[in-house]
Amino acid sequence: MLKQDENLSFIIEPQLGQRSEQRLDLYFSIPNEMGVNAQTLSEESYFNNQFKSYLAYNANNIHLPLVRSRFVSKNKGEQRDYRQNLNLYCYQVRLAIDADIKETLKIEDPDEFYQRAGELCEQSQSLLRKLRRYTPEDEKLISFYTNADNYLSWQIEQSFLKLLDEGPRSSDYAKERNDLVNFCKSENSYREEQQYNSESTLKDANRITNKMRLLQRLIEHGVILNRQTRYLNSYLKRLVKGSVTAVIMALVMVVILNARATFTEVTATLILILGVIYGLREIFKEDITRIIWRSIVRGRPKWRFIFKNSVTKDKVASQFIWLEYTRFKNIPKEVRVIFSKRRQQNKLAAQWLHFASETRVNAREFLPGYDSLHQTLQFSLAPFSRYLKKGEGKLYHLESNKVSKQAVERRYQLNMVLVLTERDKKLYQRYKITMNRSKIVNIELIYSDDGTKQE
């Protein structure tokens, strides 16, 4: 359900079916020593800069052996159908290769590592052959094919080069490494033979990388849904701000009129009193507005995403987003019980942050070839690391009357409870996220429980 993405981010990837509804709640326990609160990190700032949500068509195949090749077969339909099928195939291969490469890099045993790497190499070659077997004859479709073939070849080569660079090295596996190197060379030569990229582009690392990013966006066309963001409660916020201003101005005018009645002439005292009154108005207006506003929007969704098919422009799904700091007593009882099972030393004073998303799929049926929607929710913890202490500590040991020391890094722990609600079923999970200033060190599933809602 939850897995690490980049150094300081993690993703959650639930699946959605036709006409389905799903709610996801995340409750973060953030230790006060991390310095994260409503003053240092506002909900709006985190939503706009550190949170991303995607919906994409999916065929329920994640790993390489399962990617369906029928999406790139000769298509007798319209140009749009061929492009969508081709894009889905390439998109599935990219997700699969990324997932399998990450899993392979976690293998520490060289024998098992190179055995798995060899299997991935064979599977990747097979998938590329299937793609190239169905080269379209229609000139209008050639550009879609060449873009997909160029990108997929480059992406797979980069993935295996990363595997070679970060994987275990041993002279006992020279043959296996040489096979992987030859595969990368063959893909590079293939692109040169097809003249997919100019020499000037190949010589500039920035140009070739940016070109491939562009091709990646092109193959996502029709697969990843277009997202429109609507900020809810914007008119209500203006109404609250205007109402508070009107009330305060009325009170100020009453005080001013009373002051004018007391002081019949303009004096220094009257001017001083008027200055103090206007100063107090500016001080209290913002505070009162903020208090009233937070009490009104508490528990209300703040944003809405509308997802549309990028080709047909049809509305496929909508999603409401909640994000707010809360108190422990306002958290549901079931979640509080899960948090209470932590060890005593982990029950530090903390800030509580609640995130929720409620997704509703409007489409009665998906386009041919698509089984479900693949949802990706990405959370960055970069702002959480902003106030963490730098440097390392030292751990001393006494060995045979000799003192030795070992460098240790400062680490912090976030506790998070995930609640996934689908129909009458609920899934509760608690994760412990260990991080330092530069990366997430570990994400550990501590508790998991499937429950059925009791009426």
C-alpha positions in Angstrom: 0.0 0.0 0.0 2.6 2.5 1.1 6.2 2.6 -0.2 9.1 4.9 -0.5 9.5 6.9 -3.7 12.4 9.3 -3.7 14.8 10.2 -0.8 12.2 12.3 1.1 8.9 11.2 -0.3 6.6 8.2 -0.2 3.6 7.1 -2.3 0.3 5.3 -1.8 -1.1 3.5 -4.8 -4.7 2.2 -4.3 -6.7 0.8 -7.2 -10.2 2.0 -8.2 -12.9 0.2 -10.2 -15.8 1.4 -12.2 -18.5 3.4 -10.3 -16.4 2.9 -7.1 -15.9 5.1 -4.0 -12.9 5.2 -1.8 -11.8 7.2 1.2 -8.2 7.3 2.5 -7.3 8.9 5.9 -3.8 9.5 7.1 -3.1 10.6 10.7 0.5 11.8 11.3 2.1 12.0 14.7 4.9 14.6 14.3 7.2 15.0 17.3 7.4 18.6 18.5 11.2 18.5 18.3 10.9 18.4 14.5 9.5 22.0 14.6 6.5 21.3 12.3 3.3 23.1 13.2 0.6 25.4 11.7 2.9 28.4 12.0 6.0 26.9 10.3 4.1 24.8 7.7 0.6 25.8 6.7 -1.8 23.3 5.2 -2.1 25.4 2.0 1.7 25.5 1.5 2.0 21.8 2.0 -0.8 21.0 -0.4 0.5 23.4 -3.2 4.1 22.4 -3.0 4.5 18.9 -1.4 1.5 16.9 -2.4 0.6 15.4 -5.8 -2.3 13.2 -6.9 -2.6 11.3 -10.2 -5.1 8.9 -11.8 -4.1 6.7 -14.7 -5.8 3.9 -16.6 -4.5 0.5 -15.6 -4.6 -3.1 -16.8 -3.8 -4.7 -13.4 -0.3 -5.7 -14.5 2.7 -4.3 -12.6 5.6 -6.6 -13.2 7.4 -7.3 -16.5 6.2 -10.9 -17.2 2.6 -9.8 -16.9 2.6 -6.7 -19.2 0.1 -7.3 -22.0 1.4 -7.2 -25.5 -2.0 -7.1 -27.2 -2.2 -3.4 -26.7 0.4 -2.9 -29.4 -1.0 -5.3 -31.9 -2.0 -4.1 -35.4 -5.0 -2.0 -34.8 -7.9 -1.8 -37.2 -9.6 1.0 -35.4 -9.0 4.7 -35.5 -5.7 6.5 -35.0 -6.8 7.5 -31.5 -7.3 3.8 -30.6 -3.8 2.8 -31.7 -2.2 5.7 -29.9 -4.0 4.9 -26.6 -3.2 1.2 -26.8 0.4 2.0 -27.6 0.7 4.5 -24.8 -0.8 2.1 -22.3 1.6 -0.6 -23.2 4.6 1.8 -22.8 3.3 3.2 -19.6 2.8 -0.3 -18.1 6.3 -1.3 -19.2 7.8 1.8 -17.6 6.0 1.2 -14.3 7.0 -2.5 -14.4 10.7 -1.9 -15.1 10.9 0.8 -12.3 9.2 -1.5 -9.8 11.3 -4.5 -10.7 14.6 -2.6 -10.7 13.9 -1.2 -7.2 13.1 -4.7 -5.9 16.2 -6.2 -7.5 18.5 -3.5 -6.0 17.2 -4.6 -2.5 18.7 -8.0 -3.0 22.1 -8.3 -1.2 23.1 -11.8 -2.2 25.1 -11.6 -5.5 24.0 -14.9 -6.7 20.3 -14.1 -6.3 20.9 -10.6 -7.6 22.4 -11.5 -10.9 19.9 -14.3 -11.4 17.1 -11.8 -11.0 18.9 -9.3 -13.2 19.3 -11.9 -16.0 15.6 -12.7 -15.8 14.7 -9.0 -16.1 17.0 -8.6 -19.1 15.3 -11.5 -20.9 11.8 -10.2 -20.1 12.8 -6.6 -21.3 14.2 -8.0 -24.6 10.9 -9.9 -25.1 8.8 -6.8 -24.5 10.8 -4.7 -26.8 10.6 -7.4 -29.5 6.8 -7.4 -29.1 6.7 -3.6 -29.5 8.8 -3.7 -32.7 7.0 -6.6 -34.2 3.9 -4.5 -34.7 5.4 -1.6 -36.6 2.5 0.3 -38.1 2.2 0.7 -41.9 0.2 3.9 -41.8 2.5 6.9 -42.0 0.2 8.8 -39.6 1.0 6.3 -36.9 4.7 6.1 -37.5 5.5 9.2 -35.3 3.6 7.7 -32.3 5.5 4.4 -32.8 9.0 6.0 -33.1 8.5 8.2 -30.0 7.4 5.2 -28.0 10.2 3.0 -29.2 12.8 5.7 -28.7 11.7 6.4 -25.2 11.2 2.8 -24.1 14.6 1.7 -25.4 16.4 4.6 -23.7 14.5 4.2 -20.4 15.2 0.4 -20.2 18.9 1.0 -21.0 19.1 3.6 -18.2 17.4 1.3 -15.8 19.9 -1.5 -16.4 22.9 0.9 -16.3 21.6 1.9 -12.8 21.3 -1.7 -11.9 25.0 -2.3 -12.9 26.1 0.8 -11.1 24.4 0.2 -7.8 24.3 -3.5 -7.7 26.9 -5.8 -6.0 30.2 -6.2 -7.9 32.2 -9.4 -7.9 34.7 -11.0 -10.4 32.7 -14.2 -10.0 29.9 -12.7 -12.0 31.8 -11.1 -14.8 29.9 -13.0 -17.4 26.5 -11.9 -16.0 27.6 -8.3 -15.9 29.0 -8.5 -19.4 25.6 -9.8 -20.7 23.8 -6.8 -19.1 26.4 -4.5 -20.6 26.0 -6.0 -24.1 22.2 -5.6 -23.8 22.7 -1.9 -23.0 25.1 -1.5 -25.9 22.7 -3.2 -28.3 19.9 -0.8 -27.4 22.1 2.2 -27.8 23.2 0.9 -31.3 19.6 0.2 -32.2 18.6 3.9 -31.6 21.6 5.0 -33.6 20.7 2.8 -36.5 17.1 4.1 -36.4 18.5 7.7 -36.2 16.1 8.5 -33.4 18.3 11.2 -31.9 20.7 13.7 -33.5 24.4 13.8 -32.7 24.2 17.2 -31.0 21.4 15.9 -28.7 23.4 12.8 -27.8 26.5 14.8 -26.9 24.5 17.0 -24.5 23.3 15.1 -21.4 20.8 17.9 -20.6 19.3 17.8 -24.1 18.8 14.1 -24.3 17.4 13.9 -20.8 14.9 16.7 -21.5 13.9 15.1 -24.8 13.1 11.9 -23.1 11.1 13.7 -20.5 9.1 15.2 -23.3 8.6 11.8 -24.9 7.5 10.4 -21.5 4.8 13.0 -21.3 3.7 12.1 -24.8 3.2 8.4 -24.0 1.2 9.4 -21.0 -1.3 11.1 -23.2 -4.6 9.3 -22.9 -3.4 7.2 -20.0 -2.9 9.7 -17.2 -6.0 11.7 -16.7 -6.0 15.4 -16.9 -6.5 17.0 -13.4 -8.3 20.3 -12.7 -8.0 21.8 -9.2 -10.8 23.7 -7.6 -10.3 25.6 -4.3 -13.3 25.1 -2.2 -14.7 27.7 0.3 -13.0 30.6 -1.5 -16.2 32.7 -1.5 -17.0 31.6 2.0 -13.6 32.9 3.1 -14.3 36.3 1.5 -17.6 36.4 3.2 -16.1 35.7 6.6 -13.3 38.3 6.1 -15.8 40.9 4.9 -18.2 40.2 7.9 -15.4 40.4 10.4 -14.2 43.7 8.9 -17.7 45.1 8.9 -18.3 44.2 12.6 -14.9 45.6 13.7 -15.4 48.8 11.7 -18.8 49.3 13.3 -17.2 48.9 16.8 -14.4 51.3 15.9 -16.9 53.9 14.6 -18.8 53.7 17.9 -15.6 54.3 19.8 -14.6 57.2 17.6 -18.0 58.9 17.9 -17.8 58.6 21.7 -14.3 60.0 21.6 -15.4 62.9 19.5 -18.3 63.6 21.9 -15.9 63.7 24.8 -13.3 65.8 23.0 -15.1 68.7 21.3 -11.9 69.9 19.7 -9.1 68.2 17.9 -6.3 67.7 20.4 -3.2 65.6 20.7 -5.0 63.3 23.0 -7.8 62.7 20.5 -5.3 62.0 17.8 -3.4 59.6 20.0 -6.7 57.8 21.0 -7.7 57.5 17.3 -4.3 56.1 16.4 -4.5 53.5 19.1 -8.0 52.5 18.0 -6.9 52.0 14.4 -3.8 50.1 15.5 -5.9 47.7 17.6 -8.3 47.2 14.7 -5.4 46.0 12.5 -4.0 43.8 15.2 -7.2 42.0 16.1 -8.9 41.9 12.7 -6.4 39.2 11.3 -6.5 37.2 14.5 -10.3 37.2 14.8 -10.6 36.3 11.1 -8.2 33.4 11.4 -9.9 32.0 14.5 -13.4 32.2 13.0 -12.2 30.8 9.7 -10.5 27.8 11.1 -13.5 27.0 13.3 -15.8 27.2 10.2 -13.7 25.1 7.8 -12.8 22.4 10.4 -13.8 19.1 9.0 -14.7 20.5 5.6 -12.9 19.5 2.4 -10.6 22.3 1.1 -9.8 21.2 -2.4 -11.4 19.3 -5.2 -9.8 17.5 -8.1 -11.7 16.7 -11.3 -10.1 14.1 -13.5 -10.9 14.0 -17.2 -9.9 11.8 -20.1 -7.2 13.8 -22.0 -8.6 12.5 -25.3 -12.3 12.5 -25.0 -12.5 15.2 -22.3 -15.1 13.0 -20.5 -15.2 13.3 -16.7 -13.9 10.1 -15.2 -13.5 10.8 -11.5 -13.5 13.4 -8.8 -11.6 13.7 -5.6 -12.1 15.8 -2.4 -9.1 16.6 -0.2 -8.9 17.4 3.5 -5.7 18.6 5.2 -5.6 20.1 8.7 -3.8 20.1 12.0 -6.0 18.6 14.7 -6.0 17.5 18.3 -5.5 14.0 19.5 -9.0 14.0 21.1 -10.6 14.8 17.8 -9.1 11.7 16.1 -11.5 8.7 15.8 -11.4 6.3 18.7 -10.2 3.4 16.6 -7.2 5.4 15.4 -6.4 6.6 19.0 -6.4 3.0 20.2 -3.9 2.0 17.5 -1.6 5.0 18.4 -1.9 4.0 22.1 -0.3 0.6 21.4 3.1 2.3 20.8 5.8 1.8 23.3 6.0 4.3 26.1 9.3 5.9 24.9 7.7 6.6 21.6 4.8 8.6 23.1 6.4 12.0 22.8 4.6 15.4 22.6 3.5 15.7 19.0 1.6 17.7 16.5 -1.3 15.8 14.8 -1.9 16.3 11.1 -4.9 14.8 9.3 -5.0 14.1 5.6 -8.0 12.6 3.8 -9.0 12.0 0.2 -12.4 10.9 -1.0 -12.4 9.6 -4.6 -15.5 8.8 -6.6 -15.3 7.2 -10.1 -18.1 8.5 -12.3 -17.4 6.4 -15.3 -19.7 3.4 -15.8 -17.1 1.7 -18.0 -13.5 2.4 -19.1 -12.1 2.5 -22.6 -11.4 -1.0 -24.1 -8.4 -2.7 -22.7 -8.5 -0.8 -19.3 -9.5 -2.7 -16.2 -9.2 -0.1 -13.5 -7.7 3.2 -12.4 -4.3 3.4 -10.8 -4.2 6.1 -8.2 -0.9 7.6 -7.0 -0.8 9.9 -4.0 2.7 11.3 -3.4 3.7 12.9 -0.1 7.0 14.8 0.3 8.6 15.0 3.7 11.1 17.6 2.7 9.5 20.4 4.8 9.5 18.0 7.7 13.3 17.8 7.5 13.8 21.6 7.3 14.3 22.1 11.1 16.1 18.9 11.9 19.5 19.2 13.5 22.6 18.8 11.4 25.6 16.7 12.1 26.3 13.4 13.7 26.8 12.2 17.2 29.4 9.8 18.6 29.0 6.5 20.3 31.8 5.4 22.5 32.8 1.7 23.2 35.1 0.2 25.8 37.0 -2.7 24.3 39.9 -4.3 26.3 40.4 -1.1 28.3 40.6 0.9 25.0 38.1 3.5 24.1 36.8 3.5 20.6 34.2 5.7 19.0 31.7 5.3 16.2 29.9 8.1 14.2 26.1 7.9 14.4 23.5 10.1 12.6 20.6 11.8 14.1 17.3 10.1 13.2 13.7 11.0 13.8 10.5 9.0 13.7 7.1 9.8 12.4 4.2 7.5 13.3 1.3 7.4 10.8 -2.0 5.5 10.8 -3.6 4.8 7.4 -7.3 4.1 7.1 -8.6 2.9 3.8 -12.4 2.7 3.5 -14.1 0.9 0.6 -17.9 0.1 0.8 -18.4 -1.6 4.2 -14.7 -2.6 4.6 -12.0 -0.7 6.4 -8.2 -1.4 6.5 -6.2 0.0 9.4 -2.4 0.2 9.2 0.3 1.9 11.3 3.6 2.8 9.8 6.8 4.0 11.5 8.8 6.3 9.2 12.4 6.8 10.2 14.2 9.7 8.6 17.1 12.0 8.8 17.8 15.4 7.3 18.5 14.1 3.8 16.3 11.0 3.3 13.8 8.5 4.6 15.9 5.8 6.1 13.1 3.2 6.6 9.4 2.7 6.3 8.2 -0.1 8.6 4.7 -1.6 8.7 4.0 -2.0 12.5 0.3 -2.9 12.5 -2.3 -4.0 10.0 -5.9 -5.0 10.5 -8.7 -5.7 8.1 -12.1 -4.9 9.6 -15.7 -4.9 8.5 -17.9 -2.0 9.4 -20.3 -2.8 12.2 -23.7 -1.2 11.8 
